[in-house]
Amino acid sequence: MNALVLKTDTFQLENVITPTPQSNQALVKIHYAALNHRDQWIRDGQYAKIQLPAILGSDACGEVIAVAEQNNNHWIGKNVVINPNIDWGNNLHFQQKEYQILGMPSQGTLAEYIVVNIDRLCEKPNYLLDEQAAALPLAGMTAYNALFNKGNVQKHTNVLISGVGGGVAQFAFLFAIAVGANVFVTSSKQAVIDECKKLGAQDGANYTEKDAIKNMAKANGGFDVIIDSACGDGMNELIATLKPTGKFVFYGATRGLPKDLNMRAIFWNHLQLLGSTMGSDTDFKNMIALCNEYQIIPIIDKVFEFDKAVAAFDRMKDGNQFGKIIVKIQ
């Protein structure tokens, strides 16, 4: 089979051995795979415990074409999405030490076929196209955990989604809109802000403009919850827009650690800083159920052919996308 293989000195399509399902496993023919920032960080050598060679990719939609045992034959022919969790553990709120994410060190989804455990399979939501369904797993689950488990976002909650162009942020945006929250966004691109307003955002601010976020918050009474992945020196500006007892939920720190943090504002206003990662297997099921209930359509930035997969990575690295970058495998 063809797979996109990352090695120390190359990153290209190669012919590798097609995997064979073992006990309680299924062989999935991948139709579409989606990229996540995790994939690009691994490509750039900026991820923990990298093992090469690697076939990256955590998200996919495809068809089950073989299983190891007859009692699982009912999966054959079904279109599925794959839960990218590996060994999350029994604690619904925190991943165990052995936890891994599909796509390094295990073989990922940027290949024509993949073998996964039967319990990683979930039937594709019928209302979605295959390329839309492929966008859901990692980013959707991460957004669900941050938004609902940590942020407790519900109808009429004032929620700010910062850096809304990213994959997780766009799902947090879509999910919050779906449940009736009052959703606000930030971006460095006015076109992204305008598109979010068309999709239901109350307002948006360009975070490169001085006081833009502050003024938006003031005009709308502040925010109950902020969903963020950047942190860095912009944290104080965001924290200042929270209402008393508000929550700052972050699932990344792409801008690094803040040089200082306004601790007085945090304790005086009874604010909560809440870290979040992907989510449990239960969160994955609940996320899919939410999508089915509200018929949520993922935002797709661009679809690349498999032989242009490296160009798809380059687009992610450039940071110009709005929505998920998809690779058509076969």
KOLSE-964445 format. One record per residue (C-alpha): x negated, y, z negated; residue in one letter. Coordinates in steps of 0.1 Angstrom, whole numbers. Each point is the difference from the previous one (the first is absolute). Layout:
// KOLSE-964445
@px=X	py=Y	pz=Z	res=A
...
This chain:
// KOLSE-964445
@px=0	py=0	pz=0	res=M
@px=-10	py=36	pz=3	res=N
@px=-7	py=21	pz=-31	res=A
@px=-14	py=34	pz=-8	res=L
@px=-32	py=-10	pz=-19	res=V
@px=-20	py=24	pz=-22	res=L
@px=-36	py=-9	pz=-3	res=K
@px=-30	py=20	pz=-13	res=T
@px=-9	py=14	pz=34	res=D
@px=32	py=-7	pz=21	res=T
@px=37	py=6	pz=-1	res=F
@px=17	py=-16	pz=30	res=Q
@px=24	py=-27	pz=13	res=L
@px=-15	py=-35	pz=-3	res=E
@px=12	py=-35	pz=6	res=N
@px=2	py=-19	pz=-33	res=V
@px=15	py=-33	pz=-11	res=I
@px=38	py=0	pz=-4	res=T
@px=8	py=-9	pz=-36	res=P
@px=20	py=-31	pz=-9	res=T
@px=27	py=2	pz=-28	res=P
@px=-8	py=-21	pz=-30	res=Q
@px=24	py=-10	pz=-28	res=S
@px=28	py=25	pz=-6	res=N
@px=-13	py=22	pz=28	res=Q
@px=14	py=14	pz=33	res=A
@px=-17	py=10	pz=33	res=L
@px=13	py=33	pz=12	res=V
@px=-4	py=13	pz=35	res=K
@px=-5	py=37	pz=-5	res=I
@px=19	py=24	pz=22	res=H
@px=-10	py=34	pz=-16	res=Y
@px=-23	py=10	pz=-27	res=A
@px=-3	py=34	pz=-18	res=A
@px=-30	py=18	pz=-13	res=L
@px=-5	py=13	pz=-35	res=N
@px=-27	py=24	pz=-13	res=H
@px=-14	py=-31	pz=-19	res=R
@px=-10	py=-14	pz=34	res=D
@px=-19	py=31	pz=10	res=Q
@px=-17	py=3	pz=-34	res=W
@px=-13	py=-36	pz=4	res=I
@px=-12	py=8	pz=35	res=R
@px=-19	py=30	pz=-14	res=D
@px=-15	py=-20	pz=-28	res=G
@px=19	py=20	pz=-26	res=Q
@px=19	py=-29	pz=-17	res=Y
@px=-9	py=-23	pz=-29	res=A
@px=-14	py=-35	pz=5	res=K
@px=0	py=0	pz=38	res=I
@px=-7	py=-33	pz=15	res=Q
@px=-10	py=-3	pz=37	res=L
@px=9	py=-12	pz=25	res=P
@px=36	py=10	pz=-6	res=A
@px=32	py=1	pz=19	res=I
@px=18	py=30	pz=-14	res=L
@px=38	py=8	pz=-2	res=G
@px=25	py=-4	pz=-28	res=S
@px=33	py=7	pz=19	res=D
@px=16	py=-20	pz=28	res=A
@px=32	py=-12	pz=16	res=C
@px=0	py=-33	pz=18	res=G
@px=16	py=-34	pz=6	res=E
@px=-5	py=-31	pz=-20	res=V
@px=-11	py=-27	pz=25	res=I
@px=-12	py=-28	pz=-23	res=A
@px=2	py=-12	pz=-36	res=V
@px=-19	py=-27	pz=-19	res=A
@px=30	py=-18	pz=-15	res=E
@px=34	py=-10	pz=15	res=Q
@px=19	py=15	pz=-29	res=N
@px=-12	py=34	pz=12	res=N
@px=11	py=-5	pz=36	res=N
@px=29	py=25	pz=-4	res=H
@px=-26	py=27	pz=2	res=W
@px=-11	py=-10	pz=36	res=I
@px=12	py=25	pz=25	res=G
@px=9	py=27	pz=-25	res=K
@px=-14	py=35	pz=4	res=N
@px=-17	py=10	pz=-33	res=V
@px=-19	py=27	pz=-18	res=V
@px=-28	py=-10	pz=-23	res=I
@px=-4	py=9	pz=-36	res=N
@px=-37	py=11	pz=-2	res=P
@px=-3	py=-7	pz=-38	res=N
@px=-23	py=-29	pz=-9	res=I
@px=1	py=-11	pz=-37	res=D
@px=16	py=31	pz=-14	res=W
@px=8	py=-20	pz=-32	res=G
@px=29	py=-2	pz=-24	res=N
@px=-1	py=35	pz=-14	res=N
@px=25	py=21	pz=21	res=L
@px=-18	py=32	pz=-10	res=H
@px=-36	py=-8	pz=6	res=F
@px=-21	py=-22	pz=23	res=Q
@px=-22	py=-27	pz=-15	res=Q
@px=-37	py=-1	pz=4	res=K
@px=1	py=-26	pz=28	res=E
@px=23	py=22	pz=21	res=Y
@px=-9	py=5	pz=37	res=Q
@px=16	py=16	pz=30	res=I
@px=5	py=-17	pz=33	res=L
@px=-28	py=8	pz=25	res=G
@px=-34	py=-3	pz=-16	res=M
@px=-13	py=-22	pz=-14	res=P
@px=29	py=-21	pz=14	res=S
@px=7	py=1	pz=37	res=Q
@px=23	py=30	pz=8	res=G
@px=27	py=7	pz=25	res=T
@px=-21	py=15	pz=28	res=L
@px=-1	py=-34	pz=18	res=A
@px=23	py=-20	pz=22	res=E
@px=8	py=-24	pz=-27	res=Y
@px=-2	py=-1	pz=-38	res=I
@px=6	py=-27	pz=-27	res=V
@px=18	py=11	pz=-31	res=V
@px=17	py=-17	pz=-29	res=N
@px=37	py=-6	pz=5	res=I
@px=9	py=22	pz=-30	res=D
@px=-16	py=30	pz=18	res=R
@px=26	py=-2	pz=28	res=L
@px=30	py=23	pz=1	res=C
@px=26	py=1	pz=28	res=E
@px=-3	py=31	pz=21	res=K
@px=28	py=25	pz=-6	res=P
@px=23	py=-5	pz=30	res=N
@px=6	py=36	pz=7	res=Y
@px=-37	py=8	pz=6	res=L
@px=-21	py=-5	pz=31	res=L
@px=-31	py=-22	pz=-5	res=D
@px=-24	py=29	pz=1	res=E
@px=21	py=19	pz=-26	res=Q
@px=1	py=-30	pz=-23	res=A
@px=-37	py=-4	pz=2	res=A
@px=-4	py=34	pz=-16	res=A
@px=17	py=-9	pz=-32	res=L
@px=-20	py=-23	pz=-23	res=P
@px=-30	py=16	pz=-17	res=L
@px=11	py=37	pz=3	res=A
@px=36	py=-7	pz=-7	res=G
@px=-7	py=-21	pz=-31	res=M
@px=-25	py=26	pz=-13	res=T
@px=25	py=28	pz=5	res=A
@px=28	py=-20	pz=-17	res=Y
@px=-21	py=-6	pz=-31	res=N
@px=-11	py=36	pz=-3	res=A
@px=34	py=15	pz=7	res=L
@px=23	py=-22	pz=-20	res=F
@px=-20	py=-19	pz=-26	res=N
@px=-23	py=28	pz=-10	res=K
@px=20	py=31	pz=11	res=G
@px=35	py=-12	pz=-7	res=N
@px=12	py=20	pz=30	res=V
@px=37	py=0	pz=5	res=Q
@px=28	py=21	pz=14	res=K
@px=-5	py=38	pz=-5	res=H
@px=-36	py=-5	pz=-13	res=T
@px=-22	py=28	pz=12	res=N
@px=-30	py=-19	pz=15	res=V
@px=-30	py=14	pz=18	res=L
@px=-19	py=-23	pz=24	res=I
@px=-34	py=14	pz=6	res=S
@px=-20	py=-7	pz=32	res=G
@px=31	py=-14	pz=17	res=V
@px=-17	py=-10	pz=32	res=G
@px=-15	py=-32	pz=-15	res=G
@px=15	py=-34	pz=1	res=G
@px=10	py=-4	pz=-37	res=V
@px=11	py=36	pz=-2	res=A
@px=23	py=-3	pz=29	res=Q
@px=17	py=-31	pz=-16	res=F
@px=3	py=19	pz=-33	res=A
@px=16	py=28	pz=20	res=F
@px=24	py=-23	pz=18	res=L
@px=10	py=-20	pz=-31	res=F
@px=6	py=32	pz=-21	res=A
@px=22	py=15	pz=28	res=I
@px=19	py=-33	pz=1	res=A
@px=9	py=0	pz=-37	res=V
@px=11	py=36	pz=1	res=G
@px=-29	py=17	pz=-17	res=A
@px=-8	py=37	pz=7	res=N
@px=-32	py=-5	pz=20	res=V
@px=-28	py=25	pz=6	res=F
@px=-32	py=-6	pz=20	res=V
@px=-35	py=14	pz=5	res=T
@px=-22	py=-3	pz=31	res=S
@px=-27	py=19	pz=17	res=S
@px=20	py=-2	pz=33	res=K
@px=31	py=21	pz=5	res=Q
@px=13	py=-24	pz=26	res=A
@px=1	py=-28	pz=-26	res=V
@px=18	py=23	pz=-24	res=I
@px=25	py=9	pz=26	res=D
@px=6	py=-37	pz=9	res=E
@px=6	py=-8	pz=-37	res=C
@px=26	py=27	pz=-2	res=K
@px=18	py=-15	pz=29	res=K
@px=-1	py=-33	pz=-18	res=L
@px=15	py=14	pz=-32	res=G
@px=-27	py=18	pz=-20	res=A
@px=13	py=30	pz=-19	res=Q
@px=-32	py=20	pz=7	res=D
@px=-37	py=-3	pz=7	res=G
@px=-32	py=18	pz=-7	res=A
@px=-34	py=2	pz=18	res=N
@px=-24	py=-8	pz=-27	res=Y
@px=-28	py=19	pz=17	res=T
@px=19	py=33	pz=-6	res=E
@px=-5	py=17	pz=-33	res=K
@px=29	py=-3	pz=-24	res=D
@px=22	py=-18	pz=26	res=A
@px=7	py=-29	pz=-24	res=I
@px=4	py=23	pz=-30	res=K
@px=25	py=21	pz=18	res=N
@px=20	py=-30	pz=13	res=M
@px=2	py=-14	pz=-35	res=A
@px=10	py=33	pz=-15	res=K
@px=28	py=4	pz=26	res=A
@px=14	py=-34	pz=-8	res=N
@px=-4	py=-2	pz=-38	res=G
@px=-31	py=-22	pz=-1	res=G
@px=-4	py=-37	pz=6	res=F
@px=10	py=-30	pz=-22	res=D
@px=-25	py=-23	pz=18	res=V
@px=-30	py=4	pz=22	res=I
@px=-13	py=-29	pz=21	res=I
@px=-37	py=5	pz=9	res=D
@px=-29	py=-18	pz=14	res=S
@px=-27	py=27	pz=1	res=A
@px=-6	py=12	pz=-36	res=C
@px=-32	py=20	pz=1	res=G
@px=-1	py=37	pz=-9	res=D
@px=35	py=6	pz=13	res=G
@px=15	py=-19	pz=-29	res=M
@px=4	py=30	pz=-23	res=N
@px=19	py=19	pz=28	res=E
@px=24	py=-29	pz=3	res=L
@px=3	py=-6	pz=-37	res=I
@px=10	py=36	pz=-5	res=A
@px=31	py=-6	pz=21	res=T
@px=14	py=-28	pz=-22	res=L
@px=30	py=6	pz=-22	res=K
@px=-4	py=-8	pz=-37	res=P
@px=-2	py=-38	pz=-4	res=T
@px=-8	py=-3	pz=37	res=G
@px=-21	py=-29	pz=15	res=K
@px=-31	py=2	pz=21	res=F
@px=-3	py=-35	pz=17	res=V
@px=-31	py=-7	pz=20	res=F
@px=-10	py=-30	pz=20	res=Y
@px=-34	py=12	pz=12	res=G
@px=-27	py=26	pz=-4	res=A
@px=-11	py=8	pz=35	res=T
@px=-13	py=35	pz=-11	res=R
@px=-18	py=-15	pz=-30	res=G
@px=2	py=9	pz=-36	res=L
@px=10	py=35	pz=-11	res=P
@px=-28	py=21	pz=-15	res=K
@px=24	py=10	pz=-28	res=D
@px=36	py=-7	pz=-9	res=L
@px=24	py=23	pz=-18	res=N
@px=5	py=-22	pz=-30	res=M
@px=19	py=27	pz=-19	res=R
@px=26	py=2	pz=27	res=A
@px=3	py=-38	pz=-1	res=I
@px=5	py=-4	pz=-37	res=F
@px=20	py=31	pz=-5	res=W
@px=25	py=-9	pz=27	res=N
@px=1	py=-37	pz=-9	res=H
@px=-11	py=-9	pz=35	res=L
@px=-10	py=-36	pz=10	res=Q
@px=-29	py=-10	pz=23	res=L
@px=8	py=-34	pz=14	res=L
@px=-23	py=-21	pz=21	res=G
@px=14	py=-25	pz=24	res=S
@px=-12	py=-26	pz=25	res=T
@px=19	py=-22	pz=25	res=M
@px=26	py=-19	pz=-19	res=G
@px=11	py=-35	pz=-11	res=S
@px=17	py=-27	pz=21	res=D
@px=33	py=12	pz=-15	res=T
@px=-7	py=35	pz=12	res=D
@px=-6	py=-13	pz=35	res=F
@px=34	py=-18	pz=0	res=K
@px=17	py=31	pz=-15	res=N
@px=-16	py=22	pz=26	res=M
@px=12	py=-21	pz=29	res=I
@px=35	py=-1	pz=-16	res=A
@px=-1	py=38	pz=-3	res=L
@px=-9	py=3	pz=37	res=C
@px=29	py=-23	pz=9	res=N
@px=25	py=18	pz=-21	res=E
@px=-8	py=35	pz=14	res=Y
@px=-11	py=-12	pz=34	res=Q
@px=-33	py=19	pz=-4	res=I
@px=-20	py=5	pz=33	res=I
@px=-37	py=3	pz=-5	res=P
@px=-17	py=30	pz=17	res=I
@px=-23	py=-14	pz=27	res=I
@px=-29	py=22	pz=12	res=D
@px=-13	py=-20	pz=29	res=K
@px=-2	py=-35	pz=13	res=V
@px=-33	py=-13	pz=14	res=F
@px=-7	py=-31	pz=21	res=E
@px=-22	py=-26	pz=-17	res=F
@px=-29	py=7	pz=23	res=D
@px=2	py=37	pz=-12	res=K
@px=0	py=-9	pz=-37	res=A
@px=-33	py=17	pz=-7	res=V
@px=15	py=32	pz=14	res=A
@px=29	py=-4	pz=-24	res=A
@px=-25	py=0	pz=-29	res=F
@px=-16	py=31	pz=14	res=D
@px=33	py=18	pz=0	res=R
@px=5	py=-9	pz=-36	res=M
@px=-35	py=12	pz=-8	res=K
@px=7	py=33	pz=17	res=D
@px=31	py=5	pz=-22	res=G
@px=23	py=14	pz=26	res=N
@px=28	py=-26	pz=-3	res=Q
@px=34	py=5	pz=-14	res=F
@px=14	py=-34	pz=-9	res=G
@px=-14	py=-34	pz=5	res=K
@px=-25	py=-11	pz=26	res=I
@px=11	py=-33	pz=16	res=I
@px=-20	py=-25	pz=21	res=V
@px=19	py=-23	pz=24	res=K
@px=-16	py=-34	pz=-3	res=I
@px=20	py=-21	pz=24	res=Q
